[in-house]
Structure formats: structure tokens, C-alpha cells
Amino acid sequence: MKKFSIIATLIAISISNSSFALPNQAFDIDGFERVTEYNEGPIATSVITSEFAHELNVYLHPRSEGDYCSYANVYAHSTGEHIAHANISNVPAQVSIQQATAQIPEQYLTENKKLRASCTTSKGEEYEVLVNIPGAPIIQWQVDVEPKGHFVHRPNTYGYHSAYKVNSHLRINNQSNDGRCTTLSNRGVELNLFHNEGRFGPFHSDVFLAHTTVDNSQAGQPVLYQMIECENAAGKTLAVKVFSLTNPNGIYLIEEDLIVK
């Protein structure tokens, strides 16, 4: 009886352990790119289709008919901290393709993340499918503007500096290889901030130096206004700089914004 009891106990433990077996894992080994292809598991490809950083959207393309995902969560890539629950649903007009959607809190918009989706093959094999999600681009932008001409005084309206020199130092981390940057608005003043161009990409990270003197004698603009945007698969970051050209004593920064969206 004692021997039978021991054997029964071992069998029960074995059954219990098997019921809590960890699922297989399908890893994202492609870094933080928009598209990831998997060698095994129920998902053949994942595609990040987010338009904005706070609205995560990932398409999950099944490998075979009957493969599917049931739920997912988003975690901080570096610490593993839970960020948000992701909803799984079918993509409209694409019944076989699913999508994982989640609302990302403000404090995590520029942080690299990981989507963990619980998926099952048509044969009942369970997998945890991992998708690397880049944080929104990080922009560090320093600009110095100094007078280089004379100050034009005009009666009954604003005066302006006839010329000025701009020294721009841009440090961009797009957090993925497919990031792009462009000048969105400049009020007609081309500073060519990205290696003497108005746009640049795709690239992961870079430093851009620009030194130029602007002739303002004909335009008579009251401000220097520049807006740039960098974007990757998961979000966009806007940077705005506005300098006043109407003070005879110098040129001063009057507005700057850094917006992650």
C-alpha cells in the first residue's frame, strides 16, 4: 500500500506540473523594426501599424488556418514592468488577420516596449509571441540665433533684423532603423537641418549640425519659425522653435515645444 501511495503521488505531481508547463516562445530577433517574421509558431508575421505613440496597433498574420491569438499585454522592454493590457480582435475586411491594440500612458511614449501575445496553433500548441515596440523618436535640439545685419526700424509697425546667423545642433534617436525626419514648417526659411537637406531617412540615430546665415532684408519676417518631425513605426515626435526678430537688442527664443503623439 505504501509503495502504491508513493507512485500515485508521483503521477499526480507529474500531471500537475504538465498542466502548468510554460508555452513555447516565438522571439522577435529583428530589433525594433516595423515588420517581424517568425520561423515558428502560430504567427508568421507581425506588423506595427500605429499612427500615434499612445495608440499601439500591431497586425498579427497567422501562419496557417486555425492559428490565432487570444490575449496580449504590453511591458517595458528594459524592466519588464506591465504597461497596458492589449485587446485582440480581427482586422476589418481581413478576417484571418488579427490586431493587438492598446492605449499607452504618457510616461511610456518614448520608452521601448514589448508586446507579449498568447497564441495557439490549429493543433493546440500554445505560444507566447513577442513583438518589440520602439518608443517614439527622441529629439534633442539646440539652436542659437544671432544678428548678422542691421536692425530695420519702421514707423507704426515692427522692426526686424536684416540678417541673422543660425547654429543648429540636432541629436536624433529614432529608436529603430526605419525612422525618418523632416521639416514640417519653416515660413519659407530653408535651414537644411538634416545634412544640408530638409529631410532625412531612414536611419536609427544621428547628429545633425547646421550653420547658415539668413538674409531677411527683403522678407522682413518678424520671427524665425521652424517645426521638425521624426517618426518611426510606433509614433511621432514634433519639435518647434520660434525666435523673435523684432527686438533691436538681440534675437530671443520666445517659444519651444516638444510634442510626442
C-alpha positions as MATLAB code, in Angstrom:
seq = 'MKKFSIIATLIAISISNSSFALPNQAFDIDGFERVTEYNEGPIATSVITSEFAHELNVYLHPRSEGDYCSYANVYAHSTGEHIAHANISNVPAQVSIQQATAQIPEQYLTENKKLRASCTTSKGEEYEVLVNIPGAPIIQWQVDVEPKGHFVHRPNTYGYHSAYKVNSHLRINNQSNDGRCTTLSNRGVELNLFHNEGRFGPFHSDVFLAHTTVDNSQAGQPVLYQMIECENAAGKTLAVKVFSLTNPNGIYLIEEDLIVK';
ca = [
       0.000    0.000    0.000;
       2.841    2.365    0.854;
       4.609    1.728   -2.478;
       1.349    2.293   -4.385;
       0.776    5.564   -2.485;
       4.219    6.893   -3.465;
       3.705    6.019   -7.147;
       0.269    7.639   -7.157;
       1.709   10.777   -5.599;
       4.476   10.994   -8.241;
       1.947   10.565  -11.034;
      -0.242   13.296   -9.556;
       2.760   15.663   -9.304;
       3.734   14.892  -12.899;
       0.226   15.640  -14.147;
       0.088   18.823  -12.083;
       3.438   20.048  -13.424;
       2.475   19.340  -17.025;
      -0.691   21.357  -16.656;
       1.416   24.388  -15.740;
       4.015   23.911  -18.473;
       5.252   27.161  -19.952;
       4.196   27.883  -23.538;
       6.713   27.923  -26.361;
       8.106   31.338  -27.245;
       8.376   32.944  -30.664;
      11.033   35.638  -30.265;
      11.386   38.932  -32.098;
      15.036   38.891  -33.198;
      14.679   41.711  -35.750;
      15.241   44.540  -33.299;
      12.614   47.290  -33.230;
      11.570   47.271  -36.878;
       8.085   47.656  -38.296;
       7.868   44.087  -39.654;
       8.948   40.905  -37.835;
       8.948   37.428  -39.365;
       8.862   34.328  -37.155;
      10.397   30.963  -38.022;
       7.926   29.002  -35.931;
       4.686   29.288  -34.032;
       1.141   30.315  -34.961;
       2.123   33.818  -36.139;
       4.101   34.148  -39.367;
       4.495   37.945  -39.332;
       3.760   40.880  -37.059;
       3.472   44.421  -38.423;
       3.414   47.574  -36.287;
       0.767   49.857  -37.781;
       0.461   52.522  -35.083;
      -0.284   56.036  -36.294;
       0.334   57.601  -32.903;
       2.575   56.619  -29.981;
      -0.290   56.491  -27.451;
      -2.395   54.159  -29.640;
      -0.483   50.934  -30.186;
      -1.679   48.801  -33.096;
       0.035   45.581  -34.226;
      -1.218   43.298  -37.007;
      -0.723   39.575  -36.361;
      -0.694   37.424  -39.508;
      -1.403   33.734  -38.717;
       0.835   31.078  -40.214;
      -1.953   28.624  -41.003;
      -5.708   28.443  -40.956;
      -6.900   27.909  -37.408;
      -3.926   29.649  -35.772;
      -4.998   32.520  -33.531;
      -4.131   34.759  -30.566;
      -6.416   35.184  -27.584;
      -4.958   37.962  -25.403;
      -1.874   40.155  -25.045;
      -0.115   42.601  -22.736;
       2.453   45.367  -23.151;
       5.569   45.578  -20.969;
       8.528   47.925  -20.614;
      11.356   46.370  -22.609;
      14.135   47.171  -20.134;
      12.424   46.475  -16.793;
       9.551   44.127  -17.676;
       7.084   46.439  -15.932;
       3.491   45.915  -17.049;
       2.243   48.920  -19.017;
      -1.135   48.021  -20.521;
      -3.491   45.246  -21.491;
      -3.901   44.804  -25.255;
      -7.152   43.840  -26.916;
      -7.113   41.162  -29.621;
      -9.615   41.447  -32.477;
      -9.987   40.633  -36.153;
      -8.856   43.245  -38.661;
     -11.914   44.607  -40.526;
     -12.201   43.075  -44.016;
      -9.320   40.748  -43.176;
     -10.971   38.058  -41.075;
      -7.876   35.830  -40.876;
      -5.624   38.651  -39.630;
      -5.821   39.794  -36.014;
      -4.704   43.010  -34.388;
      -3.498   43.861  -30.905;
      -4.436   47.363  -29.738;
      -3.571   49.175  -26.517;
      -3.590   52.659  -25.011;
      -0.075   53.623  -23.911;
       0.183   56.009  -20.919;
       2.007   59.312  -21.441;
       5.034   58.394  -19.335;
       5.843   55.395  -21.558;
       5.562   57.001  -25.005;
       9.314   57.260  -25.631;
      10.195   54.006  -23.849;
      10.913   50.834  -25.803;
       8.249   48.225  -25.151;
       7.440   44.568  -25.752;
       4.109   43.070  -26.742;
       3.506   39.549  -25.397;
       0.659   37.803  -27.196;
      -0.753   34.449  -26.090;
      -1.396   32.447  -29.269;
      -2.392   28.891  -30.206;
      -1.777   26.785  -33.298;
      -4.521   24.820  -35.052;
      -3.043   21.718  -33.343;
      -3.500   23.241  -29.887;
       0.166   24.169  -29.282;
       0.472   27.266  -27.090;
       2.958   30.018  -27.899;
       3.923   33.356  -26.458;
       4.641   35.622  -29.432;
       6.950   38.555  -28.644;
       6.955   41.822  -30.604;
       9.488   44.592  -29.950;
       7.830   48.031  -29.998;
      10.063   51.103  -30.344;
       9.414   54.155  -28.257;
       8.613   57.372  -30.112;
      11.682   59.202  -31.503;
      13.772   61.240  -29.089;
      14.754   64.725  -30.293;
      17.364   66.916  -28.586;
      17.628   70.258  -30.383;
      19.749   73.247  -29.511;
      19.570   76.396  -31.656;
      21.447   79.685  -31.287;
      20.449   82.701  -33.404;
      22.462   85.932  -33.511;
      22.135   89.163  -35.521;
      24.400   89.464  -38.562;
      22.964   92.527  -40.282;
      21.465   95.797  -39.148;
      18.149   96.418  -37.442;
      15.491   97.934  -39.678;
      13.284  100.437  -37.844;
       9.872  101.036  -39.397;
       7.319  103.596  -38.218;
       3.997  102.374  -36.831;
       4.906   98.686  -37.131;
       7.505   96.167  -36.013;
      11.163   96.398  -36.938;
      13.318   93.402  -37.818;
      16.880   92.173  -38.177;
      18.014   92.277  -41.808;
      20.168   89.154  -41.409;
      20.912   86.572  -38.771;
      23.108   83.523  -38.251;
      21.643   80.189  -37.135;
      23.670   77.487  -35.398;
      21.650   74.275  -35.030;
      22.669   71.119  -33.170;
      20.234   68.223  -33.578;
      20.620   64.855  -31.886;
      18.042   62.307  -33.047;
      17.383   58.802  -31.746;
      14.598   57.221  -33.798;
      14.892   54.005  -31.732;
      14.538   51.898  -34.904;
      16.241   51.643  -38.274;
      13.230   52.827  -40.265;
      12.884   56.256  -38.614;
      12.577   59.390  -40.739;
      12.781   63.114  -40.037;
      11.537   66.116  -41.989;
      10.990   69.848  -41.707;
       7.230   70.329  -41.484;
       7.075   74.122  -41.462;
       9.598   76.938  -41.770;
       7.722   80.076  -43.046;
       9.842   79.998  -46.176;
      13.227   79.898  -44.454;
      15.205   76.816  -45.503;
      17.785   75.944  -42.839;
      18.504   72.465  -44.307;
      18.820   70.974  -40.836;
      19.408   67.349  -41.891;
      22.855   67.140  -43.508;
      22.043   70.084  -45.798;
      18.626   68.660  -46.644;
      15.100   69.332  -45.433;
      14.502   65.644  -44.665;
      16.494   62.508  -43.929;
      15.906   58.786  -43.556;
      15.532   56.003  -42.955;
      18.054   55.974  -40.112;
      18.333   54.919  -36.476;
      20.264   57.766  -34.853;
      22.464   60.635  -35.966;
      23.767   64.092  -35.110;
      22.997   66.970  -37.475;
      24.920   70.256  -37.433;
      23.770   73.257  -39.456;
      25.370   76.709  -39.696;
      23.775   79.225  -42.023;
      23.244   82.955  -42.416;
      19.765   84.068  -43.471;
      19.129   87.258  -45.463;
      15.955   88.780  -44.033;
      16.280   92.184  -45.714;
      13.641   91.554  -48.395;
      11.198   89.326  -46.485;
      11.267   91.380  -43.307;
       9.977   88.425  -41.276;
       9.220   89.173  -37.596;
      10.027   85.616  -36.454;
      12.165   82.614  -37.306;
       9.807   79.628  -37.107;
      10.905   76.010  -37.521;
       8.980   72.784  -36.924;
      10.515   69.353  -37.443;
       9.002   65.887  -37.079;
      10.590   62.483  -36.617;
       8.599   59.267  -36.854;
       9.041   55.524  -36.628;
       6.643   52.580  -36.807;
       5.133   53.325  -33.396;
       4.888   57.098  -33.103;
       5.901   60.648  -33.925;
       7.740   63.441  -32.134;
       7.396   67.130  -33.042;
       9.878   69.849  -32.104;
       9.093   73.561  -32.522;
      11.384   76.585  -32.184;
      10.273   80.229  -32.564;
      12.650   83.200  -32.328;
      11.614   86.865  -32.297;
      13.390   89.112  -34.823;
      11.713   92.361  -33.710;
      13.909   93.348  -30.760;
      16.769   95.687  -31.736;
      18.835   94.482  -28.766;
      19.043   90.856  -29.895;
      17.264   87.733  -31.114;
      15.475   85.703  -28.470;
      13.699   82.353  -28.218;
      10.047   83.062  -27.488;
       8.529   79.590  -27.847;
       9.636   75.972  -27.941;
       7.635   72.777  -27.782;
       8.410   69.086  -27.816;
       5.297   67.034  -28.531;
       5.071   63.242  -28.610;
       1.999   61.973  -30.385;
];
